[in-house]
Amino acid sequence: MSSIYMNTVARVGAGVVLRRVGTLASPPCRIRESDVTYYSTMGGPRAPSPHPHHSRPYVEKRHNIFSVFAFALLFTLALFLFPLSASAHANTNTGTGRIYGQLLDGTKRNIPVAGQIVTLQMAQGDNAHDLTNVTTDAHGMFSFSGLNTDKTINYAVYTLYQRAQYYTGLIDLSTKPVQQINLTIYDATTSVANVAIIQANVLIDKADAQNSLITISENFFFENLGTTTYVGSLQANGSKPNALRFSLPNNARNLSLRSGFDGYQVIQVDPGFATDAALPPGSSQFAFSFQVPYTTSSYDFRYTIVYPTVNLSLLVPLNIHASSAAMDSQGPFNANQRTFQQFNAKKLLADSQIHVQLDGLPVSQPAANPQPLNQNTLWFILALILMLAIVSLTWFIYRLSRRQTTSGQEQTPQSSQTSRRGGSGVDARRGPLGRPASNMDARPGPLGHPASSSSNDAHPSQKDQQEALLHELLNLDQAYEAGTIKKAEYEERRTRTKAQLRSLMSKDLVEKSGTTKKTARSSGKGAT
């Protein structure tokens, strides 16, 4: 079972009056460990000092101080040895009201219980607190006097006996200032032989379509047919604890405890939870609610019978269809200004299980019928992914072609640089500037000797040299952009190559000018 968020109040006696002052459906109790308060067996409130201290003169000041200290020490010891709070009478000195009574043991035919602490609790509005406590005398009597009789104030008397809490009903002193209220307690037992559930009510309250949660409330009326109070223990010792247990469906969550759990502890057990709440003789009521998740419009609700149950009643809203082979339909039923479908089952044995099929549960609208906005968003995401894929593929192809071009051009600058250094790896067919070198053709002739180069190969024209220099400038620019040569080397080689290119162009211009003059003179002689 998933984690259950439990809420308990672990204060002994706290909340007794508040629970009775409030409505029948009291708000859920929040369990915080900071709320746990342990009350020791201490007497009632101490009375004022018996007499004031009268100082008397002493000759020596030091002796005076010592006497005062000794008197204070003796007074403190007297308070601890003879506490005035042990009296069965308490006077709050705030009014004329009085509550008195007798503490009786119902298991032993209502004999008086002596030496038992009894606490008076006061509630006004939404606030409640323990006012004072007394210890019963030899006849089991207790008394609280000097109480406020305002009509806005209510009182209750409670005690903790053998780990079970017993309390009276609300006491109003506004119309009757003095009242006798007896409180009956019982001996404790750990046997559940006399415990049964007279009426169990299960309410399928509502289904939250947005969060896919069903809220379920359960209300139990226990009957203890014996003369002892059932008091369990939460110490499991490797097995399920011998305590009052309640079952929960699988994956139950958000458990909220209501009536019956005040002043007791709760732990999680499989499949549900257990509490050390007591079951005195007679009727006791316990109520709580929880939530279960669902994923589709159908849900199989499983209810496990923990104790023999005389009558089980299931209420389902009209908008949810319910069916069960173990329960009989009783038709519509009105409760809390709402109409439900009622199903009943009788005389159920412990450890049996009942299945109720719930159909027609509301399902969240976005899951059942997506809105056009969601479809548009999906198409936009798909288009964006496709565009990113195309851009990535184009960039990969571009980088691959760029890398191949760069790797093919890296050899030319390296060959030129090696030629200038006179290394052994000089290209025999090109000069230091990338131009064909003279007398460097190593191709063998017909007899295996190097063939003689032609005049055009040995002395390339100025046009070829200019094209070679321009090609070398282009290679330098590409190599620099690719990052294969450094900036200093690039600028040095580019400057030198441009100088050579300007020299060739100037030389070519001079030669063209001379040729033009020769042609003009030849033309003049022919005319003559």
C-alpha positions as CSV (number, residue, x, y, z in Angstrom):
1,M,0.0,0.0,0.0
2,S,1.3,3.5,-0.8
3,S,2.3,5.9,1.9
4,I,-0.6,7.2,4.0
5,Y,-0.6,10.7,5.5
6,M,-2.1,10.1,8.9
7,N,-3.3,12.8,11.3
8,T,-3.6,12.1,15.0
9,V,-3.8,14.0,18.3
10,A,-1.5,12.3,20.9
11,R,-2.5,14.4,23.8
12,V,-4.2,12.7,26.7
13,G,-7.5,14.4,27.3
14,A,-6.9,17.3,25.0
15,G,-9.8,17.9,22.6
16,V,-12.4,16.2,24.7
17,V,-14.6,19.3,25.1
18,L,-13.9,20.7,21.7
19,R,-15.0,17.5,20.1
20,R,-18.3,17.6,21.9
21,V,-18.9,21.3,21.5
22,G,-18.5,21.1,17.7
23,T,-20.8,19.7,15.1
24,L,-21.3,16.0,14.6
25,A,-19.0,16.1,11.6
26,S,-16.0,17.6,13.4
27,P,-13.0,18.7,11.3
28,P,-10.2,16.2,10.7
29,C,-7.5,16.0,13.5
30,R,-4.0,16.9,12.3
31,I,-1.3,14.6,13.5
32,R,1.9,16.3,14.4
33,E,4.5,15.0,16.7
34,S,4.8,18.4,18.3
35,D,1.2,17.8,19.6
36,V,2.3,14.9,21.8
37,T,2.2,15.8,25.5
38,Y,2.8,13.3,28.2
39,Y,1.1,13.9,31.6
40,S,2.9,12.5,34.6
41,T,0.9,11.5,37.7
42,M,1.2,14.7,39.6
43,G,-1.2,16.2,42.2
44,G,-3.6,19.1,41.8
45,P,-2.6,22.7,41.9
46,R,-0.7,23.8,44.9
47,A,-2.4,26.2,47.4
48,P,-0.8,29.5,48.4
49,S,1.8,29.6,51.1
50,P,0.4,28.8,54.6
51,H,1.7,32.0,56.1
52,P,3.9,34.9,55.1
53,H,7.4,35.1,56.3
54,H,8.1,37.7,59.0
55,S,11.7,38.7,59.4
56,R,13.2,39.4,62.8
57,P,16.3,41.4,63.5
58,Y,19.7,39.7,64.0
59,V,22.9,41.2,65.2
60,E,24.9,39.8,62.3
61,K,23.9,40.3,58.7
62,R,25.4,37.1,57.6
63,H,23.4,35.2,60.1
64,N,20.3,36.9,58.8
65,I,20.9,35.9,55.2
66,F,21.7,32.3,56.3
67,S,18.4,32.1,58.2
68,V,16.4,33.3,55.2
69,F,18.0,30.8,52.9
70,A,17.4,27.9,55.4
71,F,13.7,28.9,55.8
72,A,13.3,29.0,52.0
73,L,14.8,25.6,51.7
74,L,12.6,24.1,54.3
75,F,9.5,25.7,52.7
76,T,10.4,24.1,49.3
77,L,10.9,20.7,50.8
78,A,7.6,21.0,52.6
79,L,5.9,21.7,49.3
80,F,7.3,18.5,47.7
81,L,6.7,16.3,50.8
82,F,3.2,17.5,51.5
83,P,1.7,18.8,48.2
84,L,-1.6,20.5,48.8
85,S,-2.7,19.5,45.3
86,A,-3.3,15.9,46.6
87,S,-6.6,17.1,48.0
88,A,-9.8,15.9,46.4
89,H,-11.0,19.5,46.5
90,A,-9.9,22.3,44.1
91,N,-10.8,25.9,44.4
92,T,-10.2,28.1,41.4
93,N,-11.3,31.3,43.2
94,T,-13.0,32.6,40.0
95,G,-16.7,32.0,40.6
96,T,-19.5,30.4,42.6
97,G,-19.8,27.2,40.5
98,R,-19.0,23.7,41.8
99,I,-18.7,20.3,40.2
100,Y,-18.3,17.3,42.4
101,G,-18.8,13.6,42.1
102,Q,-17.5,10.1,42.6
103,L,-15.2,7.9,40.5
104,L,-16.6,4.4,40.2
105,D,-15.2,1.1,38.8
106,G,-17.9,-0.4,36.6
107,T,-16.1,-3.7,36.2
108,K,-16.3,-4.3,40.0
109,R,-19.9,-3.3,40.5
110,N,-19.2,0.5,40.8
111,I,-17.0,0.4,43.8
112,P,-15.2,3.7,44.5
113,V,-11.8,4.3,43.0
114,A,-9.4,6.0,45.4
115,G,-6.1,7.8,44.5
116,Q,-6.9,8.4,40.9
117,I,-6.2,11.7,39.2
118,V,-9.2,13.5,37.7
119,T,-8.9,16.5,35.5
120,L,-11.3,19.4,34.9
121,Q,-11.3,20.8,31.4
122,M,-12.9,24.1,30.4
123,A,-14.0,25.2,26.9
124,Q,-15.0,28.7,25.8
125,G,-15.7,29.3,22.1
126,D,-13.2,27.3,20.1
127,N,-10.6,27.2,22.8
128,A,-10.3,24.4,25.4
129,H,-7.7,23.7,28.0
130,D,-7.1,21.7,31.2
131,L,-8.1,23.9,34.1
132,T,-7.0,21.9,37.1
133,N,-6.8,18.3,38.5
134,V,-7.4,16.6,41.8
135,T,-6.8,13.1,43.3
136,T,-9.8,11.2,44.5
137,D,-10.1,10.5,48.2
138,A,-10.6,7.2,50.0
139,H,-14.3,7.2,48.9
140,G,-13.4,8.0,45.3
141,M,-14.8,11.6,45.7
142,F,-13.5,14.6,43.7
143,S,-14.6,18.3,43.8
144,F,-13.9,21.4,41.8
145,S,-15.2,24.7,43.2
146,G,-14.9,28.4,42.5
147,L,-15.9,27.9,38.8
148,N,-17.2,30.5,36.4
149,T,-20.9,30.1,35.7
150,D,-20.9,32.2,32.5
151,K,-23.2,30.6,29.9
152,T,-20.4,30.7,27.2
153,I,-18.3,28.3,29.3
154,N,-18.6,24.5,29.4
155,Y,-16.8,22.0,31.5
156,A,-15.9,18.3,31.3
157,V,-14.3,15.9,33.7
158,Y,-12.0,13.1,32.5
159,T,-9.4,10.7,33.7
160,L,-6.9,8.2,32.2
161,Y,-7.1,4.8,33.7
162,Q,-5.1,1.7,32.5
163,R,-4.3,3.5,29.2
164,A,-8.0,4.2,28.5
165,Q,-9.6,7.6,28.6
166,Y,-12.9,8.2,30.3
167,Y,-14.8,11.5,30.3
168,T,-18.2,13.0,31.1
169,G,-20.6,14.9,28.9
170,L,-20.6,18.7,28.7
171,I,-21.4,20.5,32.0
172,D,-23.1,23.9,31.9
173,L,-23.2,25.8,35.2
174,S,-25.1,28.8,33.9
175,T,-28.5,27.5,35.0
176,K,-27.4,25.2,37.8
177,P,-24.1,26.4,39.5
178,V,-23.6,23.3,41.6
179,Q,-23.8,19.8,40.0
180,Q,-22.9,16.3,40.9
181,I,-21.3,14.3,38.1
182,N,-20.2,10.7,38.6
183,L,-17.6,9.2,36.3
184,T,-17.4,5.4,35.6
185,I,-14.2,3.6,34.6
186,Y,-13.6,0.0,33.7
187,D,-10.7,-2.5,34.0
188,A,-8.7,-3.0,30.8
189,T,-8.5,-6.2,28.7
190,T,-6.7,-7.1,25.5
191,S,-9.3,-9.5,24.2
192,V,-11.7,-8.7,21.3
193,A,-14.0,-11.6,22.0
194,N,-16.8,-9.3,23.0
195,V,-16.2,-6.6,20.3
196,A,-18.4,-6.3,17.2
197,I,-19.5,-3.7,14.7
198,I,-23.2,-3.0,14.9
199,Q,-23.4,-0.6,12.0
200,A,-20.8,0.3,9.3
201,N,-21.5,3.1,6.9
202,V,-19.4,3.6,3.7
203,L,-20.0,6.7,1.7
204,I,-18.6,7.2,-1.8
205,D,-18.5,10.9,-1.4
206,K,-17.3,12.3,-4.7
207,A,-14.9,11.7,-7.6
208,D,-12.4,14.4,-8.5
209,A,-11.9,14.1,-12.3
210,Q,-9.1,16.6,-12.4
211,N,-6.9,14.7,-9.9
212,S,-8.4,11.3,-10.6
213,L,-9.2,10.7,-6.9
214,I,-12.3,9.2,-5.2
215,T,-13.1,10.5,-1.7
216,I,-14.5,7.8,0.6
217,S,-15.8,8.3,4.2
218,E,-16.4,5.4,6.7
219,N,-18.3,5.5,9.9
220,F,-18.4,2.6,12.5
221,F,-20.5,1.9,15.6
222,F,-18.7,-0.6,17.8
223,E,-20.4,-2.5,20.6
224,N,-18.5,-3.9,23.5
225,L,-20.7,-6.6,25.1
226,G,-18.4,-7.2,28.0
227,T,-17.7,-5.5,31.3
228,T,-14.1,-4.6,30.6
229,T,-12.5,-2.0,28.3
230,Y,-10.6,-3.3,25.3
231,V,-7.2,-1.5,25.2
232,G,-4.9,-2.6,22.4
233,S,-1.1,-2.1,22.0
234,L,0.7,-0.8,18.9
235,Q,3.8,-2.9,19.6
236,A,3.7,-5.4,16.7
237,N,6.8,-7.6,17.6
238,G,7.1,-8.8,14.0
239,S,3.4,-9.3,13.4
240,K,0.2,-7.3,13.4
241,P,-0.3,-5.4,16.6
242,N,-3.1,-6.4,19.0
243,A,-5.0,-3.1,18.6
244,L,-8.1,-1.7,17.0
245,R,-7.6,-2.1,13.2
246,F,-9.3,-0.6,10.2
247,S,-8.9,-1.7,6.6
248,L,-8.1,0.5,3.6
249,P,-8.0,-0.2,-0.2
250,N,-4.7,-0.5,-2.0
251,N,-3.0,2.8,-2.8
252,A,-5.2,4.7,-0.3
253,R,-3.9,8.1,0.6
254,N,-4.7,11.4,2.4
255,L,-6.2,9.7,5.4
256,S,-8.1,12.1,7.8
257,L,-9.1,10.9,11.2
258,R,-12.3,12.2,12.7
259,S,-14.4,11.2,15.8
260,G,-13.1,8.5,18.2
261,F,-9.4,8.9,17.7
262,D,-8.8,11.9,20.0
263,G,-6.1,11.3,22.5
264,Y,-4.8,8.1,20.9
265,Q,-2.0,7.2,18.5
266,V,-2.3,5.6,15.0
267,I,0.2,3.6,13.0
268,Q,0.1,2.1,9.4
269,V,-0.4,-1.6,9.0
270,D,-1.1,-3.7,6.0
271,P,-3.7,-3.3,4.6
272,G,-4.9,-0.3,6.7
273,F,-4.0,1.3,10.0
274,A,-4.2,0.5,13.7
275,T,-4.9,2.6,16.8
276,D,-4.5,2.2,20.5
277,A,-8.0,3.7,21.0
278,A,-10.0,2.1,23.8
279,L,-13.4,0.4,23.5
280,P,-15.3,0.7,26.8
281,P,-18.4,-1.4,27.5
282,G,-21.3,-0.1,25.4
283,S,-21.2,1.8,22.1
284,S,-18.3,3.6,20.6
285,Q,-18.1,5.6,17.3
286,F,-15.1,6.0,14.9
287,A,-15.0,7.9,11.6
288,F,-12.4,8.7,9.0
289,S,-12.0,9.5,5.3
290,F,-9.4,8.8,2.6
291,Q,-8.9,9.0,-1.1
292,V,-8.1,6.3,-3.7
293,P,-6.7,7.0,-7.3
294,Y,-8.4,5.8,-10.4
295,T,-7.3,5.9,-14.1
296,T,-10.4,4.9,-16.0
297,S,-14.2,5.3,-15.7
298,S,-14.4,2.0,-13.7
299,Y,-13.0,1.2,-10.3
300,D,-13.2,-2.0,-8.2
301,F,-13.8,-1.0,-4.6
302,R,-12.7,-3.7,-2.1
303,Y,-13.9,-3.6,1.5
304,T,-12.3,-6.0,4.0
305,I,-14.3,-7.0,7.1
306,V,-12.0,-6.8,10.1
307,Y,-14.5,-7.5,12.9
308,P,-17.9,-9.3,12.7
309,T,-20.4,-6.8,11.3
310,V,-24.1,-6.9,11.9
311,N,-25.0,-4.4,9.1
312,L,-23.0,-2.8,6.3
313,S,-24.5,0.2,4.4
314,L,-22.9,1.6,1.2
315,L,-24.0,5.0,-0.3
316,V,-23.1,5.9,-3.9
317,P,-23.9,9.1,-5.8
318,L,-26.6,8.8,-8.4
319,N,-24.2,9.8,-11.2
320,I,-22.1,6.7,-10.5
321,H,-23.3,3.2,-11.3
322,A,-22.6,0.6,-8.6
323,S,-23.0,-3.1,-8.6
324,S,-22.1,-5.8,-6.1
325,A,-22.9,-9.5,-5.9
326,A,-22.6,-9.5,-2.0
327,M,-24.9,-6.5,-1.4
328,D,-28.6,-5.8,-2.1
329,S,-29.8,-2.5,-3.6
330,Q,-32.2,-0.6,-1.3
331,G,-33.0,2.2,-3.8
332,P,-32.6,6.0,-3.2
333,F,-31.6,7.3,0.2
334,N,-31.4,11.0,1.3
335,A,-28.5,12.1,3.5
336,N,-27.0,15.5,4.1
337,Q,-29.4,17.1,1.6
338,R,-28.2,14.7,-1.1
339,T,-29.6,11.6,-2.7
340,F,-27.6,8.4,-2.9
341,Q,-28.1,4.8,-4.0
342,Q,-28.1,2.6,-1.0
343,F,-26.7,-1.0,-0.8
344,N,-26.9,-3.2,2.3
345,A,-25.3,-6.4,3.5
346,K,-25.9,-8.2,6.8
347,K,-24.2,-10.6,9.2
348,L,-20.7,-10.4,7.8
349,L,-17.9,-12.5,9.2
350,A,-14.4,-11.2,10.0
351,D,-11.7,-11.4,7.3
352,S,-14.3,-11.6,4.5
353,Q,-14.2,-9.2,1.6
354,I,-16.8,-7.4,-0.5
355,H,-16.3,-6.1,-4.0
356,V,-18.3,-3.2,-5.4
357,Q,-17.9,-2.3,-9.1
358,L,-18.1,1.5,-9.7
359,D,-18.8,2.6,-13.3
360,G,-19.3,6.0,-14.9
361,L,-16.6,7.8,-13.0
362,P,-15.8,11.2,-14.5
363,V,-12.5,11.3,-16.4
364,S,-10.5,14.4,-17.0
365,Q,-11.5,16.1,-20.4
366,P,-8.0,16.7,-21.7
367,A,-7.2,13.0,-21.4
368,A,-10.4,11.8,-23.1
369,N,-10.7,14.5,-25.9
370,P,-7.6,16.6,-26.5
371,Q,-8.2,20.3,-27.3
372,P,-7.2,21.7,-30.8
373,L,-4.5,23.8,-29.0
374,N,-2.8,20.6,-27.9
375,Q,-2.8,19.3,-31.5
376,N,-1.4,22.5,-32.9
377,T,1.3,22.5,-30.3
378,L,2.2,18.9,-31.2
379,W,2.4,19.7,-35.0
380,F,4.5,22.8,-34.2
381,I,7.0,20.7,-32.2
382,L,7.2,18.1,-35.0
383,A,7.8,20.8,-37.6
384,L,10.5,22.4,-35.4
385,I,12.2,19.0,-35.0
386,L,12.1,18.4,-38.8
387,M,13.6,21.9,-39.5
388,L,16.4,21.3,-37.0
389,A,17.2,17.9,-38.6
390,I,17.4,19.6,-42.1
391,V,19.6,22.4,-40.8
392,S,21.9,19.9,-39.1
393,L,22.2,17.7,-42.2
394,T,23.0,20.7,-44.4
395,W,25.6,21.9,-42.0
396,F,27.2,18.5,-41.8
397,I,27.5,18.2,-45.6
398,Y,28.9,21.8,-45.8
399,R,31.5,21.0,-43.2
400,L,32.5,17.8,-44.9
401,S,33.0,19.4,-48.3
402,R,34.9,22.3,-46.7
403,R,37.2,19.9,-44.9
404,Q,37.9,17.9,-48.1
405,T,38.8,21.1,-50.0
406,T,41.0,22.4,-47.2
407,S,42.9,19.1,-46.9
408,G,43.5,19.1,-50.7
409,Q,44.9,22.6,-50.6
410,E,47.2,22.2,-47.6
411,Q,49.8,20.4,-49.6
412,T,50.6,23.3,-51.9
413,P,51.7,25.8,-49.2
414,Q,53.6,23.0,-47.5
415,S,55.4,22.1,-50.8
416,S,56.3,25.8,-51.4
417,Q,57.6,26.2,-47.9
418,T,59.7,23.1,-48.2
419,S,61.2,24.3,-51.5
420,R,62.3,27.5,-50.0
421,R,64.0,25.6,-47.2
422,G,65.7,23.3,-49.7
423,G,64.3,20.2,-48.1
424,S,64.4,16.8,-49.6
425,G,60.6,16.8,-50.2
426,V,60.7,19.5,-52.9
427,D,58.3,19.1,-55.8
428,A,60.6,18.6,-58.8
429,R,58.1,20.1,-61.2
430,R,57.4,23.4,-59.4
431,G,59.5,26.3,-58.2
432,P,59.3,28.1,-54.9
433,L,56.4,30.2,-56.1
434,G,54.3,27.4,-57.4
435,R,55.6,28.0,-61.0
436,P,57.1,25.2,-63.1
437,A,60.8,25.0,-62.4
438,S,63.4,24.9,-65.2
439,N,65.2,21.6,-65.9
440,M,63.2,19.9,-63.2
441,D,61.2,17.5,-65.3
442,A,62.1,14.0,-64.1
443,R,60.1,12.0,-66.7
444,P,62.4,9.4,-68.3
445,G,63.1,9.4,-72.0
446,P,62.9,6.4,-74.4
447,L,66.3,5.1,-73.2
448,G,65.6,5.6,-69.5
449,H,67.3,9.0,-69.3
450,P,65.6,12.2,-68.5
451,A,64.0,13.7,-71.5
452,S,65.1,17.2,-72.4
453,S,62.5,19.9,-71.6
454,S,61.0,22.1,-74.3
455,S,61.8,25.7,-74.4
456,N,58.3,26.6,-73.2
457,D,58.7,24.4,-70.1
458,A,62.1,25.7,-69.3
459,H,61.1,29.3,-69.8
460,P,57.4,29.8,-69.0
461,S,55.8,32.9,-70.3
462,Q,55.0,35.9,-68.2
463,K,51.3,35.2,-68.5
464,D,51.8,31.7,-67.0
465,Q,53.9,33.1,-64.2
466,Q,51.2,35.7,-63.4
467,E,48.5,33.0,-63.3
468,A,50.7,30.9,-61.0
469,L,51.2,33.8,-58.7
470,L,47.5,34.5,-58.6
471,H,46.7,30.9,-57.9
472,E,49.2,30.9,-55.1
473,L,47.5,34.0,-53.6
474,L,44.2,32.1,-53.7
475,N,45.7,29.1,-52.0
476,L,47.2,31.3,-49.3
477,D,43.8,32.9,-48.6
478,Q,42.1,29.5,-48.4
479,A,44.8,28.1,-46.2
480,Y,44.6,31.0,-43.8
481,E,40.8,30.8,-43.6
482,A,41.0,27.1,-42.9
483,G,43.5,27.8,-40.1
484,T,46.3,25.7,-41.5
485,I,48.9,28.5,-41.5
486,K,49.6,31.3,-39.0
487,K,48.8,34.9,-39.6
488,A,52.5,36.0,-39.6
489,E,53.5,33.5,-42.2
490,Y,50.4,34.3,-44.3
491,E,51.0,38.0,-44.4
492,E,54.8,37.5,-45.2
493,R,54.1,35.1,-48.1
494,R,51.2,37.1,-49.4
495,T,53.3,40.3,-49.4
496,R,56.2,38.6,-51.2
497,T,53.9,37.0,-53.8
498,K,52.1,40.3,-54.5
499,A,55.5,42.0,-55.0
500,Q,56.5,39.3,-57.5
501,L,53.2,39.7,-59.3
502,R,53.6,43.5,-59.5
503,S,57.1,43.0,-60.9
504,L,55.9,40.7,-63.6
505,M,53.0,43.0,-64.5
506,S,55.4,46.0,-64.7
507,K,57.8,44.0,-66.9
508,D,55.0,42.8,-69.1
509,L,53.8,46.4,-69.5
510,V,57.3,47.5,-70.5
511,E,57.6,44.7,-73.1
512,K,54.2,45.5,-74.5
513,S,55.2,49.2,-74.8
514,G,58.4,48.3,-76.6
515,T,56.6,46.0,-79.0
516,T,54.2,48.7,-79.9
517,K,57.0,51.1,-80.7
518,K,58.8,48.5,-82.9
519,T,55.5,47.9,-84.8
520,A,55.1,51.6,-85.3
521,R,58.6,52.0,-86.7
522,S,58.2,49.0,-89.0
523,S,54.9,50.5,-90.3
524,G,56.7,53.8,-91.0
525,K,59.5,52.2,-93.0
526,G,57.0,50.2,-95.1
527,A,55.1,53.3,-95.9
528,T,58.3,55.0,-97.0
